[in-house]
Amino acid sequence: MTIYLSDLFGSASLGVYSLVTDRIVVVPKLVPRQKAERLAEWLRVKLIHTMIGGSVLVGTFACANSNGILLPNLVREEELETMKSVLEGNIAVADTKKTAYGNMVLANDHGAVLDPRLKSEEVKQISETLGVEAVQCEIAGLPYVGSLAVATNKGVLAHPLLKESEQRILENVLKVHVDVGTINCGVPYVGAGLICNRYTAVAGSLTTRPEIFIIGNALDVVKEGE
């Protein structure tokens, strides 16, 4: 498999602007269609080319796995219709005023780890939408788990200060091996700069070769792309 390097809007923070599962990639409509289609081709998934609430921060606002996607209540009707035309699975709109679900949720098709500050009804909606068990846990002692790690059905790469107790929870819930590392030349907020699924990883353009090596081992993708 291949690890690619890229950027969006001149930024290496790919995970802020895009969202990936084993089935789809959501890329903001302001990204040129050709570039968005290239990302979908690399990731071997269908493209959803849309904004969320008129914003390019789709990776920040939404969380998803192969079973479904949870969107903030600021999502617009035309954006929902675009998703429904491509996405097979649950499409839910959050019942609360919270918006940054991409930062609050780390999920694959086996489970989900959530921000400990979420209320029980929010945990329930996320669990039901994604069709998996959801457990609240910190990463590196911090609550915004979605920005601190990435998870696929083959592995997890997390913040380098991940605690052993947190690692055990992640491995138990997500049912894959957990490694630690950085992206974009030392940035520990892995989820902000790396998008990935079982097929491919696309890292921010500032990611170094040693970081690529660690990403490849953690996610079982092993060769750098052009």
N, C-alpha and C positions, 0 to 999 in steps of 0.2 A: 504494500500500500504506500501511498505518497503523502508527505506533508508539504503543503504549499505555503508560500508567504504572500500576503496581500495587505491592502489597506482599504478603507472606505472614507470618503470625504477628506483624503489626505491624512487620516488618522490611523494609527496601528491598533486602536481599540475596537477590533472587529466585533467583539461580543456585546458592546454597547448598542451597536446598530443593526445586528442581525441575530436570527434565532434559528437553530438547526435541530432536527430530529433525524431518525432513520428514514423518514418519509418526505419531509418538506424542509425548505429553507425560506424564511421570511426575510426579504431584503427591501429596504425603503424604496419607494417609487422614484425618489430623486437620484438614486444610483442608476447610471445608464443601463438600459435593458441588456446590452451585450455583456457588460461586466456582471450583472446579476445572473444572467444565464450561464456564464462561465463558472461562477460559484456553484450553481446548482449542478452543473456537469461534473465538477470536481467532487462534489459531495454525493453524487449519484442519487439525487432526489428531485422532486417536483419543486418548481419555483412559485412562491407567492410574492408578487411584486406589489407591495402596498405599504402605506404608512399606518400608524396607530395613533388615533386622536390627532391626525394631521402632523405628527411628529416623526422624525427619523429614528427615534430611540426605541426601536422595536425590540431589541434584545434586553433593554432595561425594563420595558413595560409588560412583557408577556413571559409566561413559562409554559413549557410543553414537553410532551414525549410522544411516542407513536400512537398513544391512545387518545390524546386530546390536547387542547390548548386553552389556557385561562387568560382572558384579556381584561384590562382595567375598564372601569365604567365610562371612561372618556372615549372609547372606541366609537367610530362613526359607522352609520348604517352601511354606507357604500364599502367601507373597509371590511365589515363583517361579510357582506355579500361576496367580495373578492375571495375571502378565505373559504367561505362555504363552497365556492365553485371549484376549489382545488382540494381542500382538506377532507379526508375521510376520518371521521372520529368525532369526539365530543368537542364542541365549541361553546365555551361558557364565558359569561361576563361577570366579573367580580361583584359581589353584593355590597362592597364597602367603598370608601373614598380612597383607599390605598391605590397606588398606581405602579410602583416599582417591583412587580412580581418577579421579574427576571433577576433582581438582586436578592429576593427573599426565598427563592426556591432553587434547589439543586436536585434534578431528577433524571432518571433513565426509565427504561420500561419495567424495571423490577421494584422500584421504590422511589421515595422522595424525602429529602432532608430539608427542613424548613426553618426559617427565622424563628427563634424562641419567643419573640414578641408577638407573633400572630395569635389571635384569639381562636378559641376552639371551633367556632363556626366557620372561620376562615380556613383552618386546617381541614375541616370536613369537606368544604367545597373543593379545595385543591386535590384532596385525596380522591374524591368522586370523579372530578373532571379528568384526572390523569389515570384513574383506574388502578392505583397502587396504594400500598401502605405509606403513610406520611408520618415522620417522626421529627420532632423539634430538637435541634442541636446546634451548637456553635462550631465554627472552624477557626482555629488559632485564637480562641477566646473572643471571637467577634461574631455578631449576629447575622450579617448580610451574606449568607452562605452562597448565594448564586453568583456573586462577584468574586468569591474567594476560591472557587474550584470549578472544574468542568467534569461532567459524568457522561459516559457512553455505556453501552451494553457490554463493553470489553474492558473498561477501566476508568479510574478517576485520577485526575491530577489536581492537587490541592496546594494551598498556601504553604510555604516551607516551614512555618511555625505551627503546623498542625500538631495537636497533642495526641498522645497514644490513646487516650480514652475516646477522643473524637474519632480517631481513625477506626477504632473497633466498631463504633456506631455506624459510620459510613459504610464499612464493609458488610456489616450485618444487614443494613437496610437496602443498600444498592446492589448487594450480592456480586461485587466485583472487587478486584485488588485495588488498593489505594496507594498512590505514590505522591511525592511532593516535588515541586519545582517552581520555576518562574517563567515569564514570557517577556518579550520586548526589552531585552537587555537588563534583566534583574527586577522587573515589576512582579510583586507577589500576588496581585489581584488577577489570578489566572483567568477567571471567567470574563473579565473585561477585554482580554486580548487574544482569545483563542476560541474558535468554533470547531466543532467536531461531531462525528457520529461513528458508527461501527466501521465505516468504510474509509474515512479520510479525516485529516485535521488540516485546518487552515489557520495559521498563526499570523499575528501582526508582523508587519514588514521589518520591525526592529529586532525580531527574535534572533538570537545567536545560534551558531552551530551546536555548542554544548547544550543549550536549552532544547533545540530540536531533537537531539539524541535522547534526552530525558522524556520529552513528550512522546517520542516514538515508542520507547519502552513502556511507558505508563499506559498508553492507549492502543498498543499493538499496531501502530503504523510506523514504518521504519525507514522510509526513503524520502529524501528531500526532493521536492519538485522544482521545476524551473521558475 
